[in-house]
Amino acid sequence: MNSDSRPVPSLSDVWKLPARARVVEVGLRDGLQAVERPLPLGAKVEIVHRLIDAGVTEIEVASFAHPKILPQLADAEELLRRVPRVDGVTYRGLVPNLRGMRRAADCDLDEVAVVVPADDGMALKNQNRSTSELLTETREIGRLAADAGQRLIVAVACAFFAPSRGTVPSAERIAVVEGALEAGADAVYLATTTGQEHPAEVHDGVAEVRRRFPELSCGVHLHNRNGFAPANALAALTAGADWLEASFSGLGGDMWFPGDPTVLGNMATEDLLHLLGGLGIETGIDFEKHRRLAAEVTDLTGFPVTSFVARGGSRDDLAAATWPDTHPGRADGDAGR
């Protein structure tokens, strides 16, 4: 009998997964903006300290939306005065318009992010301006960010799929990326805004950006309405995404989309860390420290528990568990069939 002695390729080699992945924590902005009752400033500062202690080095910490629009994040300036400045830790703020950028320019921020939907309908519904108008404003925001010494990140919202429409053509996604470059963007990220995106389109979208703009850093922002976020994360990494974005406790999302609140949010960062760790992909983040923080944030907000790690435990938890005295299955031993 003939045998093939060649080594079996590893999954990471087959899928072309990286040895290390950057994870951006967006819970303090995209997460808390979905929580109706604002968290006290002190609690937010403590969350930042805990994130840094867990090894998180990229934090979207605030939004500069008008306080009447997002009272949950009205303390952006004071929060940035109180967070610790630690070498290697990057703070990002979201700026919705020029007024927000002017506020952000006076803060000790490393990066500012501007949201520009690839879908015109979403832009008009969410920001009351067309995609073209938002790109025009982004050029001015880019100039202000450069003057303030802040990197400009352009978030391509609805990069793949849009509500009240469906699939977004790649030409519209690429047009926003091109507009971002004209505005002086240092990086872009493609957002799975609706949570109905699937791995093939995420992979192909990221791969196209990487092929057409090889010098441009590109990330992916993960939502999880359809449960595909873990697959989308892997698809993004195989296509060459530079970073992935998630939120502690799965907080956030666009809550005005119809559906159960427990499926409308971002991918839970603790679930993403659990996935990447299982594949041997390093992040520099301590999984146990992060998931303990996520559990405490869930208690603070009263938001529904959404992460699989919170509800089902981790792989290590199950391996360390002991059998109960009474088995919940059938007495004849057939419960596992």
Rosetta blueprint (number, residue, H / E / L):
1 M L
2 N L
3 S L
4 D L
5 S L
6 R L
7 P L
8 V L
9 P L
10 S L
11 L H
12 S H
13 D H
14 V H
15 W H
16 K L
17 L L
18 P L
19 A L
20 R E
21 A L
22 R E
23 V E
24 V E
25 E E
26 V L
27 G H
28 L H
29 R H
30 D H
31 G H
32 L H
33 Q H
34 A H
35 V L
36 E L
37 R L
38 P L
39 L L
40 P L
41 L H
42 G H
43 A H
44 K H
45 V H
46 E H
47 I H
48 V H
49 H H
50 R H
51 L H
52 I H
53 D H
54 A L
55 G L
56 V L
57 T L
58 E E
59 I E
60 E E
61 V E
62 A E
63 S E
64 F L
65 A L
66 H L
67 P L
68 K L
69 I L
70 L L
71 P H
72 Q H
73 L H
74 A L
75 D L
76 A H
77 E H
78 E H
79 L H
80 L H
81 R H
82 R H
83 V L
84 P L
85 R L
86 V L
87 D L
88 G L
89 V L
90 T E
91 Y E
92 R E
93 G E
94 L E
95 V L
96 P L
97 N L
98 L H
99 R H
100 G H
101 M H
102 R H
103 R H
104 A H
105 A H
106 D L
107 C L
108 D L
109 L L
110 D L
111 E E
112 V E
113 A E
114 V E
115 V E
116 V E
117 P E
118 A L
119 D L
120 D H
121 G H
122 M H
123 A H
124 L H
125 K H
126 N H
127 Q H
128 N L
129 R L
130 S L
131 T H
132 S H
133 E H
134 L H
135 L H
136 T H
137 E H
138 T H
139 R H
140 E H
141 I H
142 G H
143 R H
144 L H
145 A H
146 A H
147 D H
148 A L
149 G L
150 Q L
151 R E
152 L E
153 I E
154 V E
155 A E
156 V E
157 A E
158 C L
159 A L
160 F L
161 F E
162 A E
163 P L
164 S L
165 R L
166 G E
167 T E
168 V L
169 P L
170 S H
171 A H
172 E H
173 R H
174 I H
175 A H
176 V H
177 V H
178 E H
179 G H
180 A H
181 L H
182 E H
183 A L
184 G L
185 A L
186 D L
187 A E
188 V E
189 Y E
190 L E
191 A E
192 T L
193 T L
194 T L
195 G L
196 Q L
197 E L
198 H L
199 P H
200 A H
201 E H
202 V H
203 H H
204 D H
205 G H
206 V H
207 A H
208 E H
209 V H
210 R H
211 R H
212 R H
213 F L
214 P L
215 E L
216 L L
217 S E
218 C E
219 G E
220 V E
221 H E
222 L L
223 H E
224 N L
225 R L
226 N L
227 G L
228 F L
229 A H
230 P H
231 A H
232 N H
233 A H
234 L H
235 A H
236 A H
237 L H
238 T H
239 A L
240 G L
241 A L
242 D L
243 W E
244 L E
245 E E
246 A E
247 S E
248 F H
249 S H
250 G H
251 L L
252 G L
253 G L
254 D L
255 M L
256 W L
257 F L
258 P L
259 G L
260 D L
261 P H
262 T H
263 V H
264 L L
265 G L
266 N E
267 M L
268 A E
269 T H
270 E H
271 D H
272 L H
273 L H
274 H H
275 L H
276 L H
277 G H
278 G H
279 L L
280 G L
281 I L
282 E E
283 T L
284 G L
285 I L
286 D L
287 F H
288 E H
289 K H
290 H H
291 R H
292 R H
293 L H
294 A H
295 A H
296 E H
297 V H
298 T H
299 D H
300 L H
301 T H
302 G L
303 F L
304 P L
305 V L
306 T L
307 S L
308 F H
309 V H
310 A H
311 R H
312 G H
313 G L
314 S L
315 R H
316 D H
317 D H
318 L H
319 A H
320 A H
321 A L
322 T L
323 W L
324 P L
325 D L
326 T L
327 H L
328 P L
329 G L
330 R L
331 A L
332 D L
333 G L
334 D L
335 A L
336 G L
337 R L
